[in-house]
Amino acid sequence: MSRAADEKGETLIEIMITVIVISIGLTAVVAAMGSSIVASDAHRTLASGEVVVRDYGDAIKAKAAIPVSAASYVRCPDAAALSPTFAAPAHFAVSITGVEYWIPDPDPANITNGTWGTRAQCISYIESKCPGLTYDLCDPALDPGLVRASVQAGRTDRSDLAGGQKVSGTVLVRRGNRT
C-alpha cells in the first residue's frame, strides 16, 4: 500500500458542506428558542393581566355593594363613580373602558326582559318611574341596579416582545344589595 492511500482525508468541499449543514441546523434551533421566549413572555403578560382584571372587577363589586338607602349610593353610575381605589401591580395600568346599564322591559309581566343601554337611557328609565320629579329627586330604589363594566389592563413599562397585548374583561355588578 502506498502512503497516499493511507492518508486519505476529507476534502475542503466536504468540510464546507458539513459546516453549512450544521450552521443551518443551529440557526433553526436558535430561532425556535427565540420564538419560545416571545411566546412565553406573551403568555405571562396575558396571565398577569387576567389576574389584574379580575382583582379590579372584585374591587368594583366591593365599592358598589352599598345599600340603596345609603347617602353615597349613586344612581346610574358612570365610570368615575364605579372606579375603586385600586393599587395595580407594578408596571400595569387598569381602567374602566365602558359602562352599560340594564334597562328593564316596561311591562311588569316581562321583568326578566330588557336591554343594555347608555347612562342617558338609565336616567330616562328612572325619571319615567317617578313622573313630575327630576332624576335627583327620584327614589334611589328605582335604579335597576345592574351595571356591566368593561375593564382593560395592560403593561406600562414596555410594549412586550409579542406586541403589547392588553387584557379585557367584563364585570357584571349588582348594586344596592338587592335580593
N, C-alpha and C positions, 0 to 999 in steps of 0.2 A: 504494500500500500504506500502510496505517496503521501508526503507530508501535507500537501494541499487538500487532499480528500479528507484527512483527519481534522482539519481546522475549518471545516465548512461552518459558516455562521449565518446570521440574518443579514439581509441586505438592507440598505438605507430605506428603500421604499417600504419594505415590510415593517420596519420600525416606525416610520411615519404614519402608516395606516393604523398601526396599533395605538399610537398616541392620539390620533384623531378619533378613533372609536372610543377610547377611554375618556377623552375630553367631552364628547357628545353625551356620554352616559353620566358623567359628573355634572354637566350643565343641567341635565334633566333632573337629577337628584336635588341640586341646589334650588332650581325653580319650584319644584314640588314643596320643598321646605318653606320657601318664601310664601307660597300660596297658603300653606298650612298656618303660618304665622298670621297672615292677614285674616283668614277665616276665624282663627281663634280669638283675635282681637275684636273682630266684629261681633262674635257670639258673646264675649264677655261684656262688651258695651251694651248690647241689647238686653242681656240678662240683668245687668245692674240697673239699666233704665227701667225695666219692668218692675223691679223692686221699688224704685223711687216713685213710679206712677202709682203703684198700689198703696204705698205708705202715704202719699199725698192724698189719694182718694179717701183713705181712712181718716186723715186729718180733716178733710172737708166734711165727712159724715159726722165726726165728733163736734165740729163747730156748728153744724146745722141741727144738732139734736137738742134744741131748746124748746120748751113748751110754747104753744101758741099764745098763752096768756102772758108770757114774759115781755117786758118792755123792750127788750133788744131784738124781738122777733121782727124780721123784715119780710114783707110780702113780695113775691116775685123778685127774689134777689138777683142782682147782676153778678158778674164775675168778681168784682171787687168785694161785694158783700159775702160771697162764698169763700174767698181766698183765706185760708187759715194761716196762722203763724207757723211757719214750717222751716226747719233748718235742713235744706237739701245737703246730701253728702258733697264732699269736696269735688269740684270740677263738674258739677251737674247743675243745671237750671231746670226748673219745673214751673209750669204755668197752666192756667185755665184758658183754653183757646176758644171755647164756645159754651153757651148755656141755652138749654131749651126747657120749656115748661109744659107740663101735662095740662091740656085743656079738655075737661070732661065734656061728654056729649050733653047738650042742654036738656035732653029728655031724661027725666029721673029714672025711667024704666031701663035705660041703657047706661047705667052708671059705670060699667067697665069699659064702655066705648069712649073714644076720644082721640085726640091728635096731639102731636108735639108742636108747640108754637113758640112765637117770639115773646119777649117781655111785654111788648105793647099788647099782644093778644091776651096775655095773662092778666094785665091790668084791666083790660076791657071786660074780661070774664068776671073779675071781682066786682067791678062797677055795675055790671048788668045784674048782679045778685043783690045789690042794695041801691035801688033807684033813688035819685034825688041827693045822694051823698057822693062825695069825691072819694077817690081811691084811699086817701089817707084816713078818712073817717069811717070807712067800712070795717066791719068786724074782721079781725085777722083770721078767724076760723074759716072764712070764705075762700082763703087761698087754698087751691087744690093740694099744695104741699108736696108735689112730686116734681123733682128737677133732675135733668140729665146734663151733666157737665162733661165736656171733653177736656182731657188733660194731656199735656205733652211734656216729655222730659228729654234732655239731650246733654251731651258733654259740652263744656265751655272752654276747656283747656287746649283742645286740638280738634282737628276735623276727623280723626280716626284714620287708620290705614285703609279701611274699607269704605270711606266716603262720608263719614259723619252722620250716621243714622240717628233718627230721633224715634222715640218710643211713644206711641199714643195709646190712650185708653179712654173708656167711658165709665163715669161713675154715676150710678143711679142713687139719688139722695131722697129719702122720705123724711120730710121736715115736720116739725111741730109735735113729735111724739104721738102721732095718730095711731089708732088701733085698727 
